[in-house]
Amino acid sequence: MERPLVVGVDGSGGSLTALDWAVDEAVRLGLPLRIVYASLWERYEGAVPSFGGERPVDEVMAEHIAASAEQRARKRAPDAEVHPVVVPEDPADALLRASHEATALVVGSSGRGVVAGLLLGSVGLAVAGRAHCPVTVVRGGERNVRGECGRVVVGVGGPDESGAAVRFALREAAARGCEVQAVRVWRCAEQHPAEHVAMAGDTAYAHERRASVFLADALEEPQAEYPEVGVRLTTVEGPAHKALPALSAEADLLVLGSPGRQGRFGLQLGRVSHAALHRSACPVAVVPHP
């Protein structure tokens, strides 16, 4: 049996957008969809005595949210295989546990403060940094979320994090019938005239040339597995945490690799992934290195 695509819902507008995206993704990839609603209602309600046999309000609400999400998913894709699950557990912990047996996780992005959509919810950030499978955080403009740009952008970093990301991007593009833009970001070393004399090879041209060669080598083997996918190789000068989110405006999905550092506490994402998850104009997929 194929591992399901798992989407976390909480009844918010952001999670419903993520649910719709996940339904479409499950159909594209031919995967069963597991809808997870997680809450700690059981922990708190269990200590309260029940009078007259009434069920806890939070328990009823949880089941209602899960049932409504299932109904929405089936209406969007009547032939999809959908399984709603209500879990009495912390949402991040529940999704991280589900990541062990999932093809991928999908979560929504929540905005707080003055600039709506800028800040990522704590559950999405925790899951993207610690999951054992790829995680897509659904955010960005309507055109990007609907997949109308016809492009998947993948950042190609070091060999310990980009291989799985490149394959993920190519698989996504094949399922969507669109192209992949593979991006390698480069920067010249900061020069201090009093301390550093630039060597002949330490030029912008040399840096760009090395980036182009690295990019071509990184794509050669994965691209052969998806010959039907058009691939555009792009080198960009500048800081990666700014350059890659800037390219998301014309993308349906931004794919980034992660070295897969696991831990319960602290920031588990690199600077580039962290910036993209907060500022991307399209959904962002974080793919851990196996």
N, C-alpha and C positions, 0 to 999 in steps of 0.2 A: 504494500500500500504506500502511495506517495505521501511524503510529509506535507502537512497542510500549510497554507498561508494563514498566519495568525494576525488578527487585528484587534487592538484594544479599543473599547468604547466606554464612555462615561455619560452619554446623553448630551454632551455639549455640542455646539455647532462645529467646532474643530474636529471632534471625533466622528461626527456624521460625514464630514468631508473625507476623512480618512477611510471610513467605511465604504463610501462610494468608490473611492480610488482602489481599495483592496478588492472589492467585488470585480471591478474591471480587470484588475491584475490577475485574479484567480482565473477568470475566464480566458484571458490571453495565454496564460501558462498551463491551463488545463489542470488546476489544482483544487482540492477541496478547501473551503474557507472555514476557519474556526473563529468565531466571534467571542471575545473574552470580556466579561464585565467583572471587575474585581473590587471588593470593598471589605472593610474591616467591621461591617455591621455585626457579624456573629460574635466577634470578640467583645463588643460593648453591650450588645443586646442580651447576650447569654447570661450576664450577671443580674439582669433585671427580671423580677418575678412576673410571670404572665397571669393576668386576671381575665377569666372568662374565655381563655383559649385564643385570644386575639394574636395574630401573627405580628411580629415587629414591622413597623412602617418601613424601615430601611430594607428589610428583606423583600417586602412586596414591591418596593420601588426598583430594587435590583432586578427582580424577575421581569418587571414591566419594561425596563430599559433594554434588557437582553431580548425579550420577545419583540419589541418594537424594532430593534436593530435587525433581527432575523427577517421580519416582515419587509422591511425596507430593502434588504439584500435580495430577497426572493422576488420582489417586484421589479428590481433593476435587472436581475438575471434569473428568470424562472427555471432554467435548467441547471443552475449552479448547485453544487453540493455544499450545503450550509449547516454548520453545527454551532449553536449558541451555548455558551458555558458561563455559569455564575460561580465565582470563586470567592470564598470568605478569606481574603488575603490582601495584603498591601499590593496595589496595582503594579508597581515596578517589580516587586518580587514575583508576582504571578506571571508577568510577561517574560521575565528572565528565566524562570523555570520552564516556561513553554518554549523558549528559544532552543532548548536542547533537542526538541523533537519537531522543530518547524523548518520549513524551507526558507522562510523569511518572516519578519515581523513588520507590521505597519502600525504607526501611531500618528496622532494628530499633533499639530503645533498650536499652542495657545499664546495669545498676546496679552501683555499686561502693561499698565502705565499709559503714558501719553501716546507713544507710537505703537499702534496696534499691529501685531504680527511680528514685532521685532524680537521679543523675548520668547525663548523656548520654555515650555512647561517642564517642571522638574522630572516628571515621569519619562517624557521623551528623551531628555538629556541623560538620565540614568540608564535607560534601556539601550540607547545608541552607543553608550560608552562601554557597556558590559555584556551585551548579548553574545551568544555563541553562534549566531547566524546573522545574515544581513538584516539591517533595520532601515526601513524607509520612513522618514518623517515627512508627512504630507503638509506642505506649506506653499505659499507663493500665489501668483495671480491665477485667475480663473482659466485663462488661455493655457497657461503652463500646466495646471492641474488636470485639465481636460485632455492634454496631450496633443495640442494643435500645432506645436512648433516643428515637429518632425525631426527632433535631434536629441540624442543622449550624449551628455558631456561627461567624460571621465578624466579625473586628474591622475596622471601617471607619476608617482613618487618613487621611492626607493624600491628595490627588488623584494624587500621583506613585507611590502604592503600593497603593491600595485597589481600583482599577477591575478589575484582573485577578483579584484575590482574591475580589471579589464575584461575578464571573462563574464562577469556579471553584467557589465555594460553591453557587451556584444549579444548576450542572450536576450537582454531587454530589447535591444534594437531589432533583433531578429523577430521577436514576438510582436513588436509594434510596426514592423515594416518601415523603419526609419534609419537614418545614418548615425554613426558614432563620431563625435569629435573628441579625439584623444589629445590631451593637453599636457605639455611638459613646461613647467615654469622654471626659469633660470634667472640668476642674478650675478653680476660681476662682484668680485670681492671688494669690500670697502677699502679704498686706498688712502693712506696717510703719507703725504709727500716726504715728511721727515723720517719716516720709518720704513717706507715700502717703495721699492723701485719696480715698476711694472715690467714684467718680462714680455718678450715678443709674443708669446702665446696667450698672455693674460689680457685678451682684448674682448670686446663685446662680440665680435664675429666668432672668435674661438669658442666662447661660452655658448653662443647660439648654435654653432655647429655641433658641439658635443651634445647639446640637448636634442638636436634633431637625430643624431645617430642613436642616442640612448632610446629615444621614442620609437624609432623604426625597429630596433632590436626587441624592445619590450612588446611590440604588437605583432611581430612576425609569426610566432607560434600560435597565439590565441586567435589571430585573424584567420589562420588557415582552417580553424574549426568552424568558422562562420563565413564562408566565402560569399554568401549572398548579401552580406552587410557592407554597405559603403562606409569607408573610414577616412576621415580627414585628420591629418596630423598637424598639430598647431604648437608652436613654441611661443612663449610669452615671457617678456622680461618684467620682473617686479616681484613683490612679495606674494607668495602663493595664497595667503589668507585673504588677500584683496582681489587678486587676479581671477581666481576660480569662481567666487560668488558673482563677480562682474559678468562672467560668461553665462550665468544661469538665466539671464533675462530672456534669452532666445532658446531655452532648452525645456524639454518635458521632464528631464530627470538629470540631476547632478550626482555622479557616483564617485565616492572617495574611498580609498583603502584605509584600513586601520591595522596597526601591528597587533591588535587584539590583546592589549594589556588588561588583565583581569584583576579585579579587586572590588571590595564592597564599598570602600570609602575613597573620597578624593576624585579629582578629575582624571578620567580614563581616556579622554580624547586628546588628540593633538590640536595644535593651534588652528590648523587649516579646517579640520572637521568642525571644531567648535564654532569658528566664525561662520562657516557655511550654514550650519544648523540654525544659527540666529538670523542670518541676513540673506540667505538665498532667495531668489525670485521664483524658484521652482522646487518641487519635491527633492529631497536629498536622501540618497541611499549610502549608508556607511557599511562597508563590507570588511569584516575582520579577516586577517590573514589566518589560514588554517593552522 
